[in-house]
Structure formats: structure tokens, C-alpha cells
Amino acid sequence: MKRHKILLVIGDGLGDRPVKELGNKTPLQVANTENIEGLRNSMIGLMDPVGPGVRPGSDTSHLAILGLDPYVYYNGRGIFEALGAGAILNKGDVAFRGNFATVDEDMVIKDRRAGRNLSEAEELVRELNEIGEIMGVKVKFYRGTEHRVAVVLSGEELGEHVSDTDPHEEGLKVRQSTSMSQDVKDSRTAKVVNELTKKVHEILRESELNRRRQERGLPPANIVLLRGASSYKSFPSLSSRTGLNGACVTATAVIRGICRALGLETSTPPGATGGINTDYLSKGREAARLLKEKDFVLMHIKATDAASHDGLAKEKVRALEGIDRAMGQVLNQVGEEMVIGLTGDHTTPVELREHAGDPVPLLIYTPEIIVSDQFSHFDEIQARKGSLRIRGLDLMNLLLNYSNRGQLFGE
Amino acid sequence: MKRHKILLVIGDGLGDRPVKELGNKTPLQVANTENIEGLRNSMIGLMDPVGPGVRPGSDTSHLAILGLDPYVYYNGRGIFEALGAGAILNKGDVAFRGNFATVDEDMVIKDRRAGRNLSEAEELVRELNEIGEIMGVKVKFYRGTEHRVAVVLSGEELGEHVSDTDPHEEGLKVRQSTSMSQDVKDSRTAKVVNELTKKVHEILRESELNRRRQERGLPPANIVLLRGASSYKSFPSLSSRTGLNGACVTATAVIRGICRALGLETSTPPGATGGINTDYLSKGREAARLLKEKDFVLMHIKATDAASHDGLAKEKVRALEGIDRAMGQVLNQVGEEMVIGLTGDHTTPVELREHAGDPVPLLIYTPEIIVSDQFSHFDEIQARKGSLRIRGLDLMNLLLNYSNRGQLFGE
């Protein structure tokens, strides 16, 4: 009985609803996905990533898909962003997601992203890392993509139940972080966050880099807005739960962070951007390379979600065709002797421009002889006729079963 | 509103995948099952006995099917084997499954089953029961089928987290049992097991019965290998949970044990063997007889699983046809005024020869007028088009509902 390798392809925000611009078809319906259709020996169906009707973030859904109940294991995105940005976390560290932003002299937010393309981010992070410590708590900044940073507080007695300093809207003042519990750990942490925010503003306001930005008519990156505090505790690794050693190909920090938290190797190959301009074939080549070393490779493609959030139906179709080409690349290099899962982490209907709680189409291909579902095209409509109707938490068990790697429960 | 009786037919390892030898059809597809097809007023569909993709043992899946979550209630097979072999267990008793086996003078295993057909088992068990007590712990042996025994330890302060003495492979030495926790109960129990194993070897080595076996060129049954320690605590009975008084027709010790643990009467009629040579009509007659006395009868047939583990596709087809005849026998004797469930406890694909985590086909017949699923033959392919898509834990509720026995939840 051969143990197969497993490729799991996640198109971020993959699923959709009928779109007017596409003649009331879904992007998957109109996409030309010949490599996927070539996988005839497949089951198809629908998956509720977290639960029926639940609108998941990419973080909670990826946890579920990788076998950890997000209602048990998810406590905010900060730690995953920090891990994704390269942080090494220890138990009790509290991490935040952050944005470089622009405030006026009254701390009112003028631009939540400081103009978005912040070429000085690297140097600004270096300047901020000279802070080193606030109230006896170690502070470390990590650069994310564009205007994004992650901030990690390390020390004794830190809490994660503190509010964001980011008011999530321009024209409002930077918020004071407050404790959301009776725990002294949280009130102390909120104080650290507020002191840190003050200090960050002092440094950035005086930064030579910002002076030069303003000379060029660019908004100064003179504050860091924090959100999503979460405290790190270690996660049960994928290998300890399933015996799989795994890797993940992604260009998205939070997915990289989740995969690292679960002990997967992560890789962002050249040309992978996390946007609609990503290099699909490069991702496919990297997934194929990793499948030689690993039992399990997660290939995450963000372009579908990016197109959806911008309401670009035709771009989403192109992104889906890109996913198909990436899969074709893997199949060319590796052959068909593996189990393949293809699904989304949630739907992001292009007309809605937001994550929805609709079920996502799911395909499981296996080289074993199985009862396959008859389908001519992989889309939301045909998926409804398939035999699979599962939750995200069930997916790993199915992949293990069809790759002959499932553990017997009982005797 | 008439309360119907319920017959639940479990074909062990019933489900399958397309089999080359059968022209890429499943055993159910090619089986002639006219009695089942006669049950037109049925719903069909798929059931995940424990969960999608989860590969269940017969023990965990039967617990689920009988309404107890195995993730809560399952703690090893030993107690069920012991109950199935006739043991009366008290809270805290620790039970093991065991094999009579053959070791050489270095305790290296030569035959894990001491030649398999052990005609002296009854007398050997009697000799071993003279041990009576080890380190203040009562020891009792129970004879199983062929080379199998169950061993029960009774006393204060016993633990179940102890390792097997059975290395599960020939050519290896008998293992020392060790504690798998920090609890002194477990280390004490491991010691008892090791002392017992020594004592068992001393007695069996000197047994006149083994001397005679060797004279006839047969391997001596000179050790008992132990595995699957589990501690007994009482289970919520089927009748307390559902109001059903029930019985089970089976020739398989572990199923008998599970049913006894849940308060069902158990019966093994003449000719029922647990193998492919079982007497199907005898089972049907016994189920029909019990349906006169009881609300609920589980008819378990092992032959399908036995054929699957041996990779015998045509034997599996014959076993399925046997199940159909057994059901025909019940219908002839009882009539059609009952609810019938027909499913498997898991799939055992004949080409795989092992339990798989695939969903199993399920049929629910009811004499009530319901929306029935259109089907012409009960098999894995048509089951996919049916309306049922449930977990094992849901099955009893469905049977109760369609027999007009469900309790109202709320008002």
C-alpha cells in the first residue's frame, strides 16, 4: 500500500457567486481550467471552512484546514503576522500587527497606510528598533510588506486582552490602548503599548527619512497603528498530529506565520507577490521542488482574494486560470502519483468585495481507484452535486485517508 | 402513532471501492441483493462512521453508531474483548486482549498464534486461572475464539496506561510492559503484568498439554501476549439514552462486548462463525426471534470484513448476498412493519485489505410514508445521490425518529 505525497492548493477567497459582469456565471464557471478538469479521478463537493455560514478570515480558516479548531487555538492575528515577518516567538510574548500611518499634530489619522508604498520601511524599522525596551519590556519591530509591520513585546507578565490603537478609520484620533479584562497583566501591557506609541511618534516625527518624504510631497510615516494583540503559546505541530512533514509556498505573511507556527517550512519563490501579478509558474515549480523532499505541500495563492476585494471579476477569472497553470506545472514535474486537494479558505464574492460564509468548492484527487464524482468542470454549481460535504477541520483526515496515511482509531 | 421496532444491520467493512477483478465495480454493485432492493420506501446516502476521512476500528465505530462519541468513551479494546468473552467487570478493573503464542527459550516469538487452531485453549485457560492473584491483584483469564484470550486484573489502584507485552511481530522478544504515565497506579500495573507474564510462561512451559502438542509436532502455546489495556467504567446504557431495550446478534467477541457494555442482550446462534462460512439464515432467524421481544435488534455480520482483509472480492460479494438473505429471512418472519437501518461500521476495500476512512453506504427503510430516495440498487454509487449525509453518531436519532420513538428536545 503506497503512501502518496499530498499537494493542497488553496486559492484564497476562491469561491464566488454569480456575477453580472460574467453573464451571471461565477468566475470559476467561466475560467478555463483544463489541468483541473484533467483530474477525472476526483471527488468534488463543498466545504465549510469553519462552519456553515461562518465568515472566516484567512487565519482562522487556514488553522481549521490544517487541522486545528480555530475556536480553541485562535487568539488573534498578531502572532501569525509576527512569525510571518520572521519573528522567533517565546511563550508569553505578545505580538501585534501594525501599519505605518500618517497623523497630524493632534494625532488625527490622515492616511492609515502612509501612502501605501513605503520604500523607507526597512530603515524606519531599524530606527524604531533602537527603542529596545519600554517599562522593562523588550520591544522588537519586524518589517512586513509595504506599510506593514509586526511588533513583539517580550517580558514577564504580559497580557493579550488589550484594545487596538488603530481606530480602523481615517479622520479619527489614534486610540489609547486599554485593558479589556481585570487582569493586571493586561493593564500593564496597555500602558506599555501607549508609552511605546508615544515614543514611536517622537522618533518618527524627528526622522530624517520623513523630512525627506515630506520634501517630495509624500505623507510622513510618523506613527505605527497597532491591532490584533495576541499572546504566543506553542501549537501542536502538523507532524506531531499527522506524521506529515510539510512545507508551504506562499507570499502572504499571515499564511507564512500560521504555517511556521505549525512547524511547516515556508518558501516564497521569485516572482510570488501575493497579488494578481504573481508568477504562478514559479509557485508551481517551487511546490514541485518541495514535493520531492516533503510529504505535504500547501500551495497558497492570494491573487483570487486580491481580485475579489477590488471587485475585479475578470482579474479573478485570470487568477483562477493562473492557479490552474500552477497546478499544471506541478503535474508536469511530479506526475499524477499524489493526492491533490483544491479548495479555498473562504469565498470572497467579487460583487460583495468581502469574505462571505458561503461554502467553498472542494476537489480531492487521488491516484487510488475510488468512486469518483462525475463532473465536467470544477465550479460552485457542479460542486453542489458532488459527494463531499465537509468542514475545514475534516479536510486533513480525508487527505490522509486517500494518501494511505490515516491512523486507525481503535482496532 | 405506532412505535415501530428497529432492525439495524451492520455489515462489517461493508463499503468498498471499484475492484479490478469485478470489472471496476464495487462488490455491492455486483451483488444480487433483491431483498434490499425490495425496500423501496427507503432513504439512502452516505455515513462517516466516526468522521470524514477517519479510519475507524470496529470498536470505535460501533460505539458511535450506538450513540456514544468514541472520542469521549473509547479507551482501548481490552474491556470489550473481556466482556465479549464473558467477563463481568467492575469499575477500575483493567482488561487486556491476549493471544496464546509460541516463544523459544529466549522469549523470542516464533508464532504469534501458537498455530492458530488451539483445541486445548479451554484447558490451558483453566490451568492459568490457578494463578488467582499476583502482587495482591486478582487475575482472571477468559477464553476467546481460537488462540484468543482476555485477561482481567481486579484490585485497588490499577492503571490502564501501560504498554503491550505483545510486540505485534514474530522474531521479536516478548516486551516488558511499562507505565506510559507518571501515575504510580500505572507503574504498579505494569509490574503486575510483567510478573504475570513470567508466571504464565512458567505454567505453560510445564503444561502436560503443551508436551503433547509438541509430540504431535505442534507449536506449544507457552506464552500469552497482552495488548490494548483498558480500564472499565460503566457506560450510559442504550435504554437509558433512547428508551430502547435491545439485543445484538453477532459472532464477534468485541461487538458482543460493546453491546453488553451498553446493556444489550447478546446472542450467537448456531452456525454463526464471524467468518465467511457463517450461517446467514440462522442469524436472520435469531434476529427475527429477538425482534418479537425487543424494540431494537442489531444484526452484525463479520463476513464482509473477513473477505476484505483477505482480499477476496468474490467472497465479499457472496457475503453481501448472505446479508441480503439474512434480511430476507427477517422480513419473511417479521413482515415489513419495522424500521430497518443497513450500513457498515467502516469500509474495508478489498484491494486495500485494511479499514479505510471512506464514507459507508447507508439505507434507512421505514413503513411510514416518507420522501424516499429513488434508487434501483443499493451501492456506493447510488448512495452518493441519496439524501442522507450523516455521521455515525447521528444514526440512532434517525432510527428513533422514523420509528416514532424520538424524544422531543425542548417543547
Interface residues (C-beta under 8 A of the other chain):
Chain A: M1 E368 I369 I370 V371 D373 S387 L388 R389 I390 D394 L395 M396 N397 L398 L399 L400 N401 Y402 N404 G406 Q407 L408 F409 G410 E411
Chain B: R17 P18 V19 K20 N24 T26 L46 V50 G51 P52 G53 V54 R55 P56 G57 S58 D59 T60 S61 P70 Y74 R77 G228 V254 E351 L352 R353 E354 H355 A356 G357 D358 P359 E380 I381 R384 R389
